[in-house]
């Protein structure tokens, strides 16, 4: 019972930390994709001008 109350009390802190971490990971994934797309576009543009 005490364990459940303890967990319940820390749930908000834990979930918001987890949420922030997931958002950060998602942001990194998006940044990685954007970089890949930009790189591909540069390569395509380069090939097109040759």
Secondary structure, DSSP 8 states (H G I E B T S, - for coil): -HHHHHHHHHHHHHHHHHHHHHHHHHHHHHHHHHHHHHHHHHHHHHHHH-
